[in-house]
């Protein structure tokens, strides 16, 4: 499902996302805001998991790094498909 989301929504809009990630709002960039959003979503949905704060930090950092790799063209669609098959 994540690969489908990336292939259908992120990759076609990667130039726009790249520009958005470059925006700094009072020293607090959009990438940082998105990372905080991911942490909050994780904590909200998995409130019963021990160490959820630490896990949410790792989760959010991974999500942002994958998005950055896609928009900076360090990660390609084929890389995502290949890795998704290994995970499943």
C-alpha positions in Angstrom: 0.0 0.0 0.0 2.9 2.4 0.8 4.5 1.7 -2.5 1.2 2.4 -4.3 0.8 5.7 -2.4 4.4 6.7 -3.3 4.0 5.7 -7.0 0.6 7.3 -7.5 0.9 10.4 -5.3 4.5 11.3 -4.4 6.5 10.5 -7.5 4.2 12.4 -10.0 4.4 15.4 -7.7 8.0 15.1 -6.6 9.1 18.5 -8.1 6.4 20.3 -6.1 7.2 18.4 -3.0 10.9 19.2 -3.4 10.0 22.9 -3.6 7.8 22.7 -0.5 10.5 21.0 1.5 12.8 23.9 0.7 10.5 26.4 2.3 11.6 27.7 5.7 9.0 29.2 8.0 10.7 31.2 10.7 13.6 28.7 10.9 11.2 25.8 11.0 11.0 24.1 7.6 8.2 22.1 6.2 10.1 18.9 6.4 10.4 19.4 10.2 6.7 20.2 10.4 5.8 17.1 8.4 8.1 15.0 10.7 6.3 16.3 13.8 3.0 15.6 12.1 4.1 12.0 11.5 5.1 11.6 15.1 1.7 12.8 16.3 -0.2 10.5 13.9 1.9 7.5 15.1 1.4 8.3 18.8 -2.4 8.9 18.3 -2.9 5.6 16.4 -0.5 3.5 18.6 -1.1 5.0 22.0 -0.9 1.6 23.7 2.6 0.6 22.4 5.4 0.8 25.0 8.2 3.2 23.9 5.8 4.8 21.5 7.7 8.1 21.7 10.9 6.6 20.6 9.3 4.5 17.9 7.4 7.6 16.7 10.7 9.5 16.3 12.2 6.6 14.3 9.0 6.3 12.1 8.8 10.0 11.4 12.5 10.3 10.5 12.2 7.3 8.1 9.1 8.7 6.4 10.7 12.1 5.9 14.0 10.6 4.7 12.2 8.4 2.1 10.3 11.4 0.8 13.5 13.4 0.6 15.2 10.5 -1.3 12.3 10.3 -3.7 12.2 14.1 -4.5 16.0 14.3 -4.7 15.9 11.3 -7.1 18.2 9.2 -4.9 15.4 6.6 -4.7 13.6 5.4 -7.8 10.3 3.7 -8.4 12.0 0.4 -9.2 13.9 0.6 -5.9 10.6 0.8 -4.0 9.1 -2.1 -5.8 12.1 -4.3 -5.3 12.3 -3.4 -1.6 8.5 -3.9 -1.1 8.8 -7.5 -2.5 11.6 -8.2 0.1 9.4 -6.9 2.9 6.3 -8.9 1.9 
